[in-house]
Amino acid sequence: MNLPLKFVSHKIEEYALQVTYDPRKGSGRFVYNLSLIDSKDLERSIAVYKDAFKAGVCVSGLVRFASSGEEIGDFTIPAEKTGIITVCSTTLDGILMHRGVPLNPIGGGVVEIEQRIPRRFTHLILYQHTTIDPLQVLIAQEITSITDVMRKGSGTILANIRECHMEAEHLVGQVIDDLTGSPFTGILDIGPPNSPALGVQVSPQYMGIVALGGTNPMAAIREAGIDVTIHAIKGLLDIGTMSEILDY
């Protein structure tokens, strides 16, 4: 039997609805990305990840490393590989949904950063038109310069955008307040209602929310010359299984 194509917009909705993470309590399930590196590159990868987190280009400092043979969901880490589990920014969509915020995921792309200020999207792939996570595609194109952002404050990073109904603006504000001080951050820009957010037009009566891409640290690791395979929006895990990258 031929299965129908599942576009990323549907996948995001499917996983976001299963998110139970509550930033106020610091507990619940979140959406994760799973990346694979050669185990011999683990120490270098941790160093890059730490630098990325300190530079503020990560959705979260929470991470988990899985050894060869370990099962993460329905996936077994291959021989001589180490899995890096990171927080996917789809978790934000889940948090907003559970607060009653009507939203539509728009797409993922590359954002230009100038002197640490986000300016505009330079590339964008719409979720409803692709079956492959846009950030995976863009990382493969090698068009990011996350290392430049980390070191100089200017360059390009990965980000995604969703639109939320303007009538829920107060609920969005509450979510942003709750995220402050939590391990989940990464809001880049919130556009005014009926106005573009970093150059991306939203629907009438909606406002755009731009967040850092959860795979930014993996793209930085790749920019450092380390081979990495990324599986974005891989599944859901309990936040209690994660540790802070600065603890490594």
N, C-alpha and C positions, 0 to 999 in steps of 0.2 A: 504493500500500500504506500502510495506517495504521500508524504506528509506535507502540509502547506508551509510556505515560507513564513518564518517568524521575523518580522522587522524589529529593529532595536527598540522602537517606541513601545511595542507590545511587551518586549522583554523587561524594559524598565518598569512599566506599570505592574507587571506580574510580580517582580521582586520587591518593588517599593511597597506594595500592599502587604507584604509579609514582614516588613520592618517593624520591630517592636522597641528599638532603641529609644530610650528617654534620656536626653542630656541632663535633665534635672536630677534624675536618680543615678545616672551613670551605669544603667543596666539595660539588657535587652539584646535583640538580634539586629545585626547590621548586614548590609550587602558588601561582599568582599571581592577584590581582584586577586588572582593568583598568578605570580610570575615565577619563571624558572631560570636559574643560573647554574653554571658549573660550580660544584662545591668548592673547588680551589679558589674561586673568585669571591667567596663569601666575605672575607675580611675587608677587601677593597670596596665591595658593594655596601657594607655597613658604613664605612667611612663616608662614601658619597651620600648615602641616605641621611646621615647625621647632618652633613653640610646643607643638604636640601631643606631639611626641617628647620635648621637654624636660620636659613635665608627666607623662610616663610612661603615656600612654594608647594607645601604639602597640605592635603586636606586634613591629615591627622598624623601625630607622631606615634600612633599605635601600630604595632607590627607583630608579626609572628613568623618564625622561621621553622620550616618543616624539613626533616631529614629524609634522605633516600629511603623508600619503602613505606613512609608514613602516609596514611590515608586522610585526605582532606575532602570531605563530602564524598562524591563518587569518583574522585581522582586519586591515583597513587603516584607519589613522587618517584620519578624514574631513578635508575642507578646513576651514581656520580653527580646527581643534581640536588640542589637545595631549593625548596619552595619559599617564596616571600609572599606572605599574605598581608594585604594592605586594605585600608578602608576605601570603598568605592563611593564617589560622590552621589550615586543614586540613593544612598542612605538619606541624603537631605530631602529628596523627593518623598521618601517614605515618612520622614518626620513631619513634613508639611501636610501630606495627605491625612495623617492621623490627627492633625490639629484642625481638620476640616477646611483646609485651603484648596479651592479648586485650581488645578494647575495642568499645564500641558508641557511635557518635555519637548524642547525644540531641536537641539542638536549639540554636537561637540565640535570644537575647533581649536584654532591657535590664536592667542591674544598677544598683541604687541605691548610690551612693558617699556616705559620710558622713565628713567630715574625713579624706579619702584612704583610708578603710577600706571595702572592699566589704561590703555588708550582706546584700542579697537580690536575687533576680530579681523584677522587678515585671511583666514580660511574657516569655512564652516561646512560641516556635513550634516544634513537633516536626518534625525532618527527615523522618520517615517519612510525614508527612501533608501535605507540600507539595512542589510541583515548582519553586517559586521560592525562592531563598535568603532565609531569614528576615530577615537583617540588611538586605537590600535593601528588603524590605517595611516594616520598622520605620523605616528612614531616611525612606522616603516618607511615613510617618505623622507625621513631625516630632515625635516624643515623646522624643528625646534632649536632654540639656543638657550636652553634652561640654565646651562652652566654660566653663560654670560649674565643672565639675570641674577644668579647666585653670587657671582664675583663682582659684577660692575653695576648691577641694578637696572640694566637695560637689556632687552632681548625679546624672545618669544617663549611663551609657555602654553601648556594645554589647559583648556577650560571648557565648560559646558554651560548651556543656558536653558532655563525653563521660564514659562510665563505663568503668573498667578493672577487671579481676578482681583481687580482693584478694591472690591468690596471687602476683601479679606486682608487688606493692608495692615490692620491692627493685629491680626493673628500672625502675620509674617513677622511683624515687629516683636511679638512675644517670643517667637521661635529664635530670632536672632539674639534676643536678650538671653535666652536659655543656653544658647550655644557659647556665649561669652564665658570663658573660663572652663569650658568643657574640652575634652580631647578632640572634639570635632569642630573644625573651624573652616576657613577657606572661602568665605564669601568675598568675591572680588568687586562686585558692583550690583546695586539695586537701582534700576531705572525708574523714573517717575511714570505714573499711569499714562498710557497712550503715547509714550515716547520711546525711542530706540534705547537699547541697553548695549553700550560699547559698539554702536553702529548697527545692531540687529533690530529690525522693526518687530514689534509685538502686535498681537491682535487688539482691536478696539476694546476698551474697558479692561485691558490687562496691563501688568507691569512685569518687566523682565528681571530675573535674578541670575547673575552669573557667578559660578563657583569654580574653584580650582579643580582640575582633573585629578582624580585619584591616582593616575598612573604617572604623574610628573616625576616622582623620585625614580621610577623605573626608566623613564626617558633620560634622566640625568645619568643614571648608571650606564645606559647604552652610549650616551655621548662620551663617557669616560673610556670607551673602548671595550667594555665588558659585554659579552654576548648574553642577551636576555630574551626570553620568550614570554609574551604577556597574554593571559586569558582574562579579559575584563568581564565584569558583571558575572562572576563565576557561581556565586551561591550566597548562602546566609550562614553566619556564625554568631555565637554569643560573644558579646564584647568582653566578657570576663576571661576569654582565652587569649587575649592580646596583652602585649607588654609595650612599654615606652622605648622608642629607638635609642634615646639617650642613656638608657640603662645598659646597653651593650658595649 
